[in-house]
Amino acid sequence: MRRVLPALALVFAFAAAAAGAQVADHDIAVQAIMATGVNPAALAFWAGGNDPPENETPAEAEARWAAAVTGAQALQAGGRRLLQHSRPGRWDEFSRLLIEGGEKGEAAARARDVDAAFAIGGDQVYNACNGCHKTYIPSPARAP
Ligand code: HEC
């Protein structure tokens, strides 16, 4: 069984649906933080915790882990930027969870600890994305 974070599939599904999704208080700045910062950062970090691609060379593994470290750092930066766009409710909590996931994730990626990267990717990082989206992006199903 290949190990791939379930988060990936869900986030891709979310991203695909985003164009048609009902977004409460649509915010171009937050959308840009997601599209150019947080989302690519998460994909790069998650790639550290997932099974490596077939026939990955040592140089490619090196590059994948380096990108996971950079991605984890960008998650921290993304969380800090999100705090500057605070909203009522649990927004700051999810932003801080993203920062915490990025900090722990950076340590795991630096140590090339696949198990820790996988666990953090599915826990703090994914729960930050999913928690905030569930709260602040009403699903199309719930939209009138
Ligand atoms: C603190 C809240 C918060 C967190 C944490 C968060 N998001 Fe978002 N995200 C949003 C909001 C709000 C939008 C909708 C922005 C808009 O269009 O107004 C959004 C939109 C998106 C989009 C759609 C962007 C587009 O081009 O329309 C993607 C992709 C995305 N988020 C990925 C992620 C991923 C991956 C994570 C976690 C690693 C994450 N987000 C964490 C609040 C958050």
Backbone and ligand atoms as CSV (ligand in chain L), in Angstrom:
chain,resi,resn,atom,element,x,y,z
A,1,MET,N,N,0.840,-1.205,0.000
A,1,MET,CA,C,0.000,0.000,0.000
A,1,MET,C,C,0.873,1.252,0.000
A,2,ARG,N,N,0.658,2.084,-0.958
A,2,ARG,CA,C,1.389,3.345,-0.949
A,2,ARG,C,C,0.777,4.265,0.083
A,3,ARG,N,N,1.641,5.014,0.703
A,3,ARG,CA,C,1.157,5.902,1.743
A,3,ARG,C,C,1.036,7.306,1.179
A,4,VAL,N,N,-0.166,7.774,1.092
A,4,VAL,CA,C,-0.412,9.135,0.596
A,4,VAL,C,C,-1.415,9.783,1.528
A,5,LEU,N,N,-1.090,10.949,1.975
A,5,LEU,CA,C,-1.994,11.638,2.901
A,5,LEU,C,C,-3.368,11.816,2.282
A,6,PRO,N,N,-4.397,11.390,3.003
A,6,PRO,CA,C,-5.755,11.596,2.492
A,6,PRO,C,C,-6.041,13.073,2.299
A,7,ALA,N,N,-5.319,13.897,3.067
A,7,ALA,CA,C,-5.529,15.336,2.979
A,7,ALA,C,C,-5.359,15.823,1.546
A,8,LEU,N,N,-4.390,15.250,0.848
A,8,LEU,CA,C,-4.109,15.717,-0.506
A,8,LEU,C,C,-5.349,15.636,-1.386
A,9,ALA,N,N,-5.959,14.470,-1.369
A,9,ALA,CA,C,-7.126,14.276,-2.227
A,9,ALA,C,C,-8.228,15.257,-1.844
A,10,LEU,N,N,-8.426,15.420,-0.545
A,10,LEU,CA,C,-9.497,16.295,-0.094
A,10,LEU,C,C,-9.229,17.739,-0.470
A,11,VAL,N,N,-7.978,18.152,-0.315
A,11,VAL,CA,C,-7.676,19.545,-0.623
A,11,VAL,C,C,-7.783,19.782,-2.123
A,12,PHE,N,N,-7.360,18.799,-2.913
A,12,PHE,CA,C,-7.517,18.956,-4.357
A,12,PHE,C,C,-8.989,19.071,-4.714
A,13,ALA,N,N,-9.792,18.241,-4.065
A,13,ALA,CA,C,-11.227,18.285,-4.334
A,13,ALA,C,C,-11.764,19.662,-3.962
A,14,PHE,N,N,-11.274,20.162,-2.825
A,14,PHE,CA,C,-11.717,21.480,-2.389
A,14,PHE,C,C,-11.297,22.536,-3.403
A,15,ALA,N,N,-10.041,22.449,-3.833
A,15,ALA,CA,C,-9.529,23.463,-4.758
A,15,ALA,C,C,-10.328,23.441,-6.052
A,16,ALA,N,N,-10.649,22.236,-6.499
A,16,ALA,CA,C,-11.406,22.118,-7.747
A,16,ALA,C,C,-12.798,22.727,-7.574
A,17,ALA,N,N,-13.342,22.547,-6.379
A,17,ALA,CA,C,-14.697,23.035,-6.140
A,17,ALA,C,C,-14.709,24.533,-5.841
A,18,ALA,N,N,-13.521,25.070,-5.512
A,18,ALA,CA,C,-13.478,26.445,-5.006
A,18,ALA,C,C,-14.065,27.444,-6.001
A,19,ALA,N,N,-13.822,27.209,-7.279
A,19,ALA,CA,C,-14.302,28.153,-8.272
A,19,ALA,C,C,-15.819,28.333,-8.173
A,20,GLY,N,N,-16.504,27.203,-7.918
A,20,GLY,CA,C,-17.959,27.278,-7.849
A,20,GLY,C,C,-18.484,27.373,-6.431
A,21,ALA,N,N,-17.564,27.343,-5.453
A,21,ALA,CA,C,-17.996,27.296,-4.054
A,21,ALA,C,C,-18.509,28.658,-3.593
A,22,GLN,N,N,-19.402,28.570,-2.653
A,22,GLN,CA,C,-19.925,29.785,-2.027
A,22,GLN,C,C,-18.903,30.212,-0.974
A,23,VAL,N,N,-18.283,31.348,-1.132
A,23,VAL,CA,C,-17.281,31.804,-0.179
A,23,VAL,C,C,-17.842,32.996,0.584
A,24,ALA,N,N,-17.879,32.838,1.929
A,24,ALA,CA,C,-18.393,33.934,2.752
A,24,ALA,C,C,-17.351,35.041,2.811
A,25,ASP,N,N,-17.747,36.283,2.687
A,25,ASP,CA,C,-16.824,37.415,2.764
A,25,ASP,C,C,-15.617,37.202,1.861
A,26,HIS,N,N,-15.887,36.944,0.601
A,26,HIS,CA,C,-14.796,36.709,-0.350
A,26,HIS,C,C,-13.724,37.784,-0.190
A,27,ASP,N,N,-12.490,37.337,-0.048
A,27,ASP,CA,C,-11.386,38.246,0.262
A,27,ASP,C,C,-10.228,37.940,-0.679
A,28,ILE,N,N,-9.995,38.855,-1.618
A,28,ILE,CA,C,-8.978,38.648,-2.647
A,28,ILE,C,C,-7.602,38.423,-2.018
A,29,ALA,N,N,-7.315,39.165,-0.932
A,29,ALA,CA,C,-5.994,39.035,-0.301
A,29,ALA,C,C,-5.814,37.639,0.304
A,30,VAL,N,N,-6.861,37.144,0.976
A,30,VAL,CA,C,-6.768,35.802,1.572
A,30,VAL,C,C,-6.676,34.756,0.465
A,31,GLN,N,N,-7.448,34.967,-0.602
A,31,GLN,CA,C,-7.398,34.024,-1.720
A,31,GLN,C,C,-5.975,33.954,-2.294
A,32,ALA,N,N,-5.319,35.107,-2.391
A,32,ALA,CA,C,-3.953,35.138,-2.926
A,32,ALA,C,C,-2.975,34.445,-1.976
A,33,ILE,N,N,-3.176,34.638,-0.663
A,33,ILE,CA,C,-2.317,33.962,0.319
A,33,ILE,C,C,-2.433,32.451,0.126
A,34,MET,N,N,-3.654,31.987,-0.109
A,34,MET,CA,C,-3.885,30.557,-0.321
A,34,MET,C,C,-3.238,30.081,-1.617
A,35,ALA,N,N,-3.594,30.758,-2.704
A,35,ALA,CA,C,-3.206,30.265,-4.028
A,35,ALA,C,C,-1.697,30.327,-4.252
A,36,THR,N,N,-1.059,31.389,-3.758
A,36,THR,CA,C,0.370,31.544,-4.052
A,36,THR,C,C,1.260,31.142,-2.880
A,37,GLY,N,N,0.704,31.068,-1.665
A,37,GLY,CA,C,1.532,30.763,-0.499
A,37,GLY,C,C,1.188,29.431,0.154
A,38,VAL,N,N,0.035,29.402,0.806
A,38,VAL,CA,C,-0.306,28.278,1.680
A,38,VAL,C,C,-0.489,26.968,0.904
A,39,ASN,N,N,-1.229,27.023,-0.217
A,39,ASN,CA,C,-1.506,25.762,-0.917
A,39,ASN,C,C,-0.246,25.122,-1.499
A,40,PRO,N,N,0.567,25.853,-2.266
A,40,PRO,CA,C,1.808,25.218,-2.751
A,40,PRO,C,C,2.735,24.801,-1.610
A,41,ALA,N,N,2.738,25.561,-0.524
A,41,ALA,CA,C,3.574,25.211,0.632
A,41,ALA,C,C,3.136,23.872,1.216
A,42,ALA,N,N,1.812,23.699,1.349
A,42,ALA,CA,C,1.294,22.454,1.918
A,42,ALA,C,C,1.634,21.270,1.016
A,43,LEU,N,N,1.480,21.454,-0.290
A,43,LEU,CA,C,1.782,20.350,-1.210
A,43,LEU,C,C,3.246,19.949,-1.090
A,44,ALA,N,N,4.131,20.934,-1.002
A,44,ALA,CA,C,5.567,20.641,-0.882
A,44,ALA,C,C,5.865,19.948,0.443
A,45,PHE,N,N,5.217,20.412,1.517
A,45,PHE,CA,C,5.467,19.783,2.815
A,45,PHE,C,C,4.916,18.363,2.842
A,46,TRP,N,N,3.680,18.186,2.358
A,46,TRP,CA,C,3.066,16.850,2.376
A,46,TRP,C,C,3.915,15.850,1.582
A,47,ALA,N,N,4.580,16.320,0.525
A,47,ALA,CA,C,5.398,15.405,-0.290
A,47,ALA,C,C,6.536,14.795,0.534
A,48,GLY,N,N,6.921,15.477,1.630
A,48,GLY,CA,C,7.943,14.904,2.502
A,48,GLY,C,C,7.424,13.699,3.268
A,49,GLY,N,N,6.150,13.743,3.676
A,49,GLY,CA,C,5.587,12.666,4.497
A,49,GLY,C,C,5.010,11.528,3.683
A,50,ASN,N,N,4.821,11.765,2.392
A,50,ASN,CA,C,4.257,10.714,1.548
A,50,ASN,C,C,5.343,9.776,1.042
A,51,ASP,N,N,4.923,8.643,0.487
A,51,ASP,CA,C,5.886,7.739,-0.131
A,51,ASP,C,C,6.609,8.475,-1.252
A,52,PRO,N,N,7.898,8.198,-1.430
A,52,PRO,CA,C,8.623,8.870,-2.519
A,52,PRO,C,C,8.115,8.392,-3.875
A,53,PRO,N,N,8.283,9.202,-4.909
A,53,PRO,CA,C,7.919,8.756,-6.255
A,53,PRO,C,C,8.752,7.537,-6.650
A,54,GLU,N,N,8.239,6.732,-7.571
A,54,GLU,CA,C,8.961,5.554,-8.068
A,54,GLU,C,C,10.346,5.982,-8.563
A,55,ASN,N,N,11.335,5.144,-8.268
A,55,ASN,CA,C,12.693,5.331,-8.800
A,55,ASN,C,C,13.285,6.706,-8.497
A,56,GLU,N,N,12.963,7.246,-7.341
A,56,GLU,CA,C,13.508,8.549,-6.985
A,56,GLU,C,C,15.021,8.435,-6.774
A,57,THR,N,N,15.772,9.321,-7.390
A,57,THR,CA,C,17.228,9.316,-7.210
A,57,THR,C,C,17.559,10.028,-5.893
A,58,PRO,N,N,18.766,9.786,-5.349
A,58,PRO,CA,C,19.156,10.500,-4.130
A,58,PRO,C,C,19.075,12.024,-4.308
A,59,ALA,N,N,19.449,12.515,-5.482
A,59,ALA,CA,C,19.390,13.966,-5.718
A,59,ALA,C,C,17.944,14.458,-5.694
A,60,GLU,N,N,17.039,13.647,-6.256
A,60,GLU,CA,C,15.623,14.034,-6.250
A,60,GLU,C,C,15.058,14.000,-4.826
A,61,ALA,N,N,15.494,13.008,-4.041
A,61,ALA,CA,C,15.045,12.934,-2.649
A,61,ALA,C,C,15.531,14.162,-1.876
A,62,GLU,N,N,16.767,14.523,-2.148
A,62,GLU,CA,C,17.362,15.721,-1.529
A,62,GLU,C,C,16.490,16.948,-1.822
A,63,ALA,N,N,16.125,17.098,-3.100
A,63,ALA,CA,C,15.334,18.257,-3.527
A,63,ALA,C,C,13.928,18.207,-2.910
A,64,ARG,N,N,13.361,17.008,-2.813
A,64,ARG,CA,C,12.000,16.868,-2.252
A,64,ARG,C,C,12.013,17.272,-0.779
A,65,TRP,N,N,13.033,16.855,-0.022
A,65,TRP,CA,C,13.087,17.217,1.395
A,65,TRP,C,C,13.397,18.700,1.586
A,66,ALA,N,N,14.254,19.234,0.708
A,66,ALA,CA,C,14.549,20.678,0.794
A,66,ALA,C,C,13.265,21.478,0.561
A,67,ALA,N,N,12.466,21.015,-0.412
A,67,ALA,CA,C,11.197,21.703,-0.700
A,67,ALA,C,C,10.221,21.550,0.465
A,68,ALA,N,N,10.281,20.398,1.155
A,68,ALA,CA,C,9.399,20.188,2.314
A,68,ALA,C,C,9.768,21.155,3.440
A,69,VAL,N,N,11.068,21.391,3.637
A,69,VAL,CA,C,11.518,22.359,4.651
A,69,VAL,C,C,11.024,23.753,4.279
A,70,THR,N,N,11.243,24.143,3.026
A,70,THR,CA,C,10.804,25.466,2.565
A,70,THR,C,C,9.284,25.599,2.671
A,71,GLY,N,N,8.589,24.520,2.318
A,71,GLY,CA,C,7.137,24.526,2.404
A,71,GLY,C,C,6.671,24.723,3.844
A,72,ALA,N,N,7.324,24.023,4.780
A,72,ALA,CA,C,6.948,24.143,6.196
A,72,ALA,C,C,7.189,25.569,6.689
A,73,GLN,N,N,8.267,26.180,6.217
A,73,GLN,CA,C,8.536,27.583,6.592
A,73,GLN,C,C,7.462,28.495,6.009
A,74,ALA,N,N,7.049,28.208,4.771
A,74,ALA,CA,C,6.026,29.039,4.124
A,74,ALA,C,C,4.665,28.862,4.799
A,75,LEU,N,N,4.429,27.694,5.400
A,75,LEU,CA,C,3.182,27.510,6.157
A,75,LEU,C,C,3.181,28.425,7.383
A,76,GLN,N,N,4.334,28.531,8.032
A,76,GLN,CA,C,4.440,29.441,9.186
A,76,GLN,C,C,4.172,30.878,8.745
A,77,ALA,N,N,4.805,31.264,7.632
A,77,ALA,CA,C,4.615,32.636,7.126
A,77,ALA,C,C,3.160,32.858,6.741
A,78,GLY,N,N,2.542,31.842,6.122
A,78,GLY,CA,C,1.139,31.941,5.726
A,78,GLY,C,C,0.242,32.126,6.945
A,79,GLY,N,N,0.514,31.363,7.998
A,79,GLY,CA,C,-0.278,31.488,9.224
A,79,GLY,C,C,-0.161,32.886,9.809
A,80,ARG,N,N,1.058,33.443,9.768
A,80,ARG,CA,C,1.252,34.800,10.304
A,80,ARG,C,C,0.514,35.826,9.448
A,81,ARG,N,N,0.515,35.611,8.132
A,81,ARG,CA,C,-0.224,36.546,7.261
A,81,ARG,C,C,-1.725,36.425,7.513
A,82,LEU,N,N,-2.195,35.207,7.742
A,82,LEU,CA,C,-3.627,35.019,8.002
A,82,LEU,C,C,-4.051,35.736,9.280
A,83,LEU,N,N,-3.156,35.762,10.270
A,83,LEU,CA,C,-3.478,36.470,11.523
A,83,LEU,C,C,-3.735,37.957,11.258
A,84,GLN,N,N,-3.094,38.473,10.212
A,84,GLN,CA,C,-3.304,39.893,9.878
A,84,GLN,C,C,-4.646,40.123,9.184
A,85,HIS,N,N,-5.329,39.019,8.826
A,85,HIS,CA,C,-6.657,39.134,8.196
A,85,HIS,C,C,-7.699,38.512,9.106
A,86,SER,N,N,-7.484,38.671,10.397
A,86,SER,CA,C,-8.312,38.021,11.411
A,86,SER,C,C,-9.806,38.285,11.213
A,87,ARG,N,N,-10.593,37.273,11.556
A,87,ARG,CA,C,-12.062,37.401,11.512
A,87,ARG,C,C,-12.621,36.927,12.841
A,88,PRO,N,N,-13.854,37.311,13.131
A,88,PRO,CA,C,-14.476,36.819,14.366
A,88,PRO,C,C,-14.570,35.296,14.345
A,89,GLY,N,N,-14.552,34.688,15.531
A,89,GLY,CA,C,-14.653,33.237,15.630
A,89,GLY,C,C,-13.293,32.592,15.828
A,90,ARG,N,N,-13.087,31.439,15.208
A,90,ARG,CA,C,-11.890,30.643,15.479
A,90,ARG,C,C,-10.763,30.885,14.465
A,91,TRP,N,N,-10.839,31.941,13.698
A,91,TRP,CA,C,-9.862,32.220,12.638
A,91,TRP,C,C,-8.426,32.178,13.163
A,92,ASP,N,N,-8.188,32.924,14.264
A,92,ASP,CA,C,-6.821,33.005,14.793
A,92,ASP,C,C,-6.337,31.644,15.293
A,93,GLU,N,N,-7.255,30.894,15.875
A,93,GLU,CA,C,-6.901,29.554,16.366
A,93,GLU,C,C,-6.383,28.685,15.211
A,94,PHE,N,N,-7.100,28.699,14.068
A,94,PHE,CA,C,-6.678,27.889,12.927
A,94,PHE,C,C,-5.387,28.441,12.313
A,95,SER,N,N,-5.231,29.760,12.319
A,95,SER,CA,C,-4.000,30.356,11.796
A,95,SER,C,C,-2.807,29.918,12.651
A,96,ARG,N,N,-3.017,29.915,13.979
A,96,ARG,CA,C,-1.925,29.505,14.887
A,96,ARG,C,C,-1.628,28.020,14.752
A,97,LEU,N,N,-2.664,27.231,14.488
A,97,LEU,CA,C,-2.461,25.796,14.279
A,97,LEU,C,C,-1.593,25.571,13.032
A,98,LEU,N,N,-1.822,26.413,12.017
A,98,LEU,CA,C,-1.012,26.317,10.799
A,98,LEU,C,C,0.447,26.672,11.104
A,99,ILE,N,N,0.647,27.693,11.923
A,99,ILE,CA,C,2.008,28.083,12.307
A,99,ILE,C,C,2.666,26.944,13.094
A,100,GLU,N,N,1.917,26.389,14.047
A,100,GLU,CA,C,2.457,25.285,14.856
A,100,GLU,C,C,2.803,24.083,13.966
A,101,GLY,N,N,1.900,23.748,13.039
A,101,GLY,CA,C,2.169,22.641,12.110
A,101,GLY,C,C,3.407,22.926,11.279
A,102,GLY,N,N,3.557,24.184,10.859
A,102,GLY,CA,C,4.725,24.553,10.061
A,102,GLY,C,C,6.015,24.452,10.862
A,103,GLU,N,N,5.948,24.838,12.139
A,103,GLU,CA,C,7.155,24.770,12.982
A,103,GLU,C,C,7.561,23.324,13.251
A,104,LYS,N,N,6.577,22.519,13.675
A,104,LYS,CA,C,6.872,21.099,13.923
A,104,LYS,C,C,7.254,20.404,12.620
A,105,GLY,N,N,6.558,20.802,11.547
A,105,GLY,CA,C,6.834,20.213,10.243
A,105,GLY,C,C,8.240,20.537,9.755
A,106,GLU,N,N,8.683,21.756,10.029
A,106,GLU,CA,C,10.038,22.132,9.611
A,106,GLU,C,C,11.072,21.247,10.310
A,107,ALA,N,N,10.866,21.028,11.611
A,107,ALA,CA,C,11.803,20.177,12.355
A,107,ALA,C,C,11.799,18.754,11.804
A,108,ALA,N,N,10.598,18.250,11.507
A,108,ALA,CA,C,10.490,16.880,10.979
A,108,ALA,C,C,11.160,16.776,9.607
A,109,ALA,N,N,10.944,17.797,8.766
A,109,ALA,CA,C,11.512,17.758,7.417
A,109,ALA,C,C,13.037,17.903,7.470
A,110,ARG,N,N,13.523,18.732,8.391
A,110,ARG,CA,C,14.981,18.861,8.530
A,110,ARG,C,C,15.599,17.539,8.962
A,111,ALA,N,N,14.871,16.816,9.835
A,111,ALA,CA,C,15.363,15.519,10.318
A,111,ALA,C,C,15.049,14.390,9.328
A,112,ARG,N,N,14.346,14.729,8.253
A,112,ARG,CA,C,13.889,13.732,7.270
A,112,ARG,C,C,13.155,12.595,7.956
A,113,ASP,N,N,12.343,12.960,8.891
A,113,ASP,CA,C,11.563,11.992,9.656
A,113,ASP,C,C,10.215,11.805,8.951
A,114,VAL,N,N,10.146,10.765,8.129
A,114,VAL,CA,C,8.947,10.543,7.308
A,114,VAL,C,C,7.714,10.365,8.175
A,115,ASP,N,N,7.838,9.580,9.251
A,115,ASP,CA,C,6.670,9.300,10.084
A,115,ASP,C,C,6.155,10.579,10.741
A,116,ALA,N,N,7.078,11.393,11.252
A,116,ALA,CA,C,6.654,12.641,11.897
A,116,ALA,C,C,6.042,13.587,10.872
A,117,ALA,N,N,6.649,13.680,9.694
A,117,ALA,CA,C,6.118,14.572,8.652
A,117,ALA,C,C,4.713,14.128,8.247
A,118,PHE,N,N,4.536,12.819,8.111
A,118,PHE,CA,C,3.219,12.280,7.750
A,118,PHE,C,C,2.199,12.623,8.833
A,119,ALA,N,N,2.587,12.413,10.098
A,119,ALA,CA,C,1.662,12.644,11.222
A,119,ALA,C,C,1.290,14.125,11.329
A,120,ILE,N,N,2.273,14.996,11.236
A,120,ILE,CA,C,2.012,16.436,11.356
A,120,ILE,C,C,1.181,16.918,10.159
A,121,GLY,N,N,1.483,16.373,8.982
A,121,GLY,CA,C,0.728,16.740,7.777
A,121,GLY,C,C,-0.744,16.398,7.891
A,122,GLY,N,N,-1.028,15.265,8.543
A,122,GLY,CA,C,-2.413,14.836,8.669
A,122,GLY,C,C,-3.093,15.404,9.900
A,123,ASP,N,N,-2.297,15.932,10.823
A,123,ASP,CA,C,-2.862,16.451,12.072
A,123,ASP,C,C,-2.933,17.983,12.026
A,124,GLN,N,N,-1.930,18.647,12.579
A,124,GLN,CA,C,-2.002,20.109,12.683
A,124,GLN,C,C,-2.248,20.794,11.334
A,125,VAL,N,N,-1.462,20.394,10.314
A,125,VAL,CA,C,-1.551,21.116,9.043
A,125,VAL,C,C,-2.930,20.903,8.414
A,126,TYR,N,N,-3.318,19.639,8.294
A,126,TYR,CA,C,-4.611,19.380,7.649
A,126,TYR,C,C,-5.771,19.948,8.466
A,127,ASN,N,N,-5.687,19.815,9.790
A,127,ASN,CA,C,-6.791,20.311,10.622
A,127,ASN,C,C,-6.910,21.829,10.571
A,128,ALA,N,N,-5.796,22.516,10.370
A,128,ALA,CA,C,-5.854,23.974,10.205
A,128,ALA,C,C,-6.607,24.312,8.916
A,129,CYS,N,N,-6.211,23.678,7.804
A,129,CYS,CA,C,-6.892,23.946,6.522
A,129,CYS,C,C,-8.375,23.629,6.639
A,130,ASN,N,N,-8.632,22.398,7.047
A,130,ASN,CA,C,-10.003,21.907,7.013
A,130,ASN,C,C,-10.894,22.645,8.019
A,131,GLY,N,N,-10.342,22.909,9.211
A,131,GLY,CA,C,-11.134,23.603,10.228
A,131,GLY,C,C,-11.528,24.987,9.762
A,132,CYS,N,N,-10.558,25.698,9.204
A,132,CYS,CA,C,-10.854,27.068,8.771
A,132,CYS,C,C,-11.814,27.052,7.581
A,133,HIS,N,N,-11.562,26.162,6.624
A,133,HIS,CA,C,-12.447,26.132,5.453
A,133,HIS,C,C,-13.866,25.759,5.844
A,134,LYS,N,N,-14.004,24.779,6.746
A,134,LYS,CA,C,-15.351,24.361,7.153
A,134,LYS,C,C,-16.104,25.514,7.798
A,135,THR,N,N,-15.351,26.347,8.531
A,135,THR,CA,C,-15.993,27.445,9.241
A,135,THR,C,C,-16.279,28.628,8.324
A,136,TYR,N,N,-15.346,28.936,7.436
A,136,TYR,CA,C,-15.441,30.205,6.706
A,136,TYR,C,C,-15.804,30.066,5.229
A,137,ILE,N,N,-15.851,28.818,4.726
A,137,ILE,CA,C,-16.300,28.641,3.342
A,137,ILE,C,C,-17.494,27.686,3.378
A,138,PRO,N,N,-18.685,28.224,3.421
A,138,PRO,CA,C,-19.857,27.342,3.429
A,138,PRO,C,C,-19.820,26.445,2.186
A,139,SER,N,N,-20.102,25.176,2.386
A,139,SER,CA,C,-20.021,24.251,1.258
A,139,SER,C,C,-21.138,24.545,0.262
A,140,PRO,N,N,-20.899,24.204,-1.008
A,140,PRO,CA,C,-21.952,24.422,-2.009
A,140,PRO,C,C,-23.240,23.697,-1.611
A,141,ALA,N,N,-23.085,22.556,-0.904
A,141,ALA,CA,C,-24.269,21.784,-0.514
A,141,ALA,C,C,-25.148,22.578,0.451
A,142,ARG,N,N,-24.478,23.376,1.280
A,142,ARG,CA,C,-25.240,24.132,2.269
A,142,ARG,C,C,-25.726,25.467,1.711
A,143,ALA,N,N,-25.210,25.826,0.538
A,143,ALA,CA,C,-25.622,27.114,-0.036
A,143,ALA,C,C,-27.051,27.007,-0.555
A,144,PRO,N,N,-27.784,28.095,-0.560
A,144,PRO,CA,C,-29.168,28.042,-1.026
A,144,PRO,C,C,-29.237,27.679,-2.513
L,1,HEC,C1,C,-7.405,30.729,8.993
L,1,HEC,C2,C,-8.177,30.281,7.854
L,1,HEC,C3,C,-7.591,29.404,6.787
L,1,HEC,C4,C,-6.615,28.450,6.888
L,1,HEC,C5,C,-5.817,28.033,8.119
L,1,HEC,C6,C,-6.463,27.878,5.571
L,1,HEC,N1,N,-7.312,28.467,4.686
L,1,HEC,FE1,FE,-7.444,28.095,2.690
L,1,HEC,N2,N,-8.892,29.501,2.496
L,1,HEC,C7,C,-9.414,30.258,3.537
L,1,HEC,C8,C,-10.431,31.160,3.013
L,1,HEC,C9,C,-11.248,32.147,3.836
L,1,HEC,C10,C,-10.491,30.921,1.622
L,1,HEC,C11,C,-11.415,31.622,0.607
L,1,HEC,C12,C,-10.730,32.925,0.180
L,1,HEC,C13,C,-11.623,33.743,-0.756
L,1,HEC,O1,O,-11.677,33.416,-1.970
L,1,HEC,O2,O,-12.221,34.696,-0.266
L,1,HEC,C14,C,-9.521,29.863,1.328
L,1,HEC,C15,C,-9.276,29.370,0.073
L,1,HEC,C16,C,-8.366,28.366,-0.226
L,1,HEC,C17,C,-8.113,27.849,-1.558
L,1,HEC,C18,C,-8.774,28.324,-2.854
L,1,HEC,C19,C,-7.928,29.442,-3.442
L,1,HEC,C20,C,-8.461,29.983,-4.747
L,1,HEC,O3,O,-7.664,30.140,-5.687
L,1,HEC,O4,O,-9.676,30.254,-4.838
L,1,HEC,C21,C,-7.175,26.853,-1.430
L,1,HEC,C22,C,-6.570,26.014,-2.559
L,1,HEC,C23,C,-6.839,26.765,-0.027
L,1,HEC,N3,N,-7.578,27.697,0.666
L,1,HEC,C24,C,-5.920,25.868,0.499
L,1,HEC,C25,C,-5.580,25.804,1.853
L,1,HEC,C26,C,-4.677,24.822,2.422
L,1,HEC,C27,C,-3.994,23.714,1.642
L,1,HEC,C28,C,-4.592,25.107,3.754
L,1,HEC,C29,C,-3.788,24.415,4.820
L,1,HEC,C30,C,-2.432,24.038,4.568
L,1,HEC,C31,C,-5.445,26.263,4.006
L,1,HEC,N4,N,-6.030,26.645,2.836
L,1,HEC,C32,C,-5.574,26.859,5.271
L,1,HEC,C33,C,-9.038,30.209,4.845
L,1,HEC,C34,C,-8.043,29.399,5.384
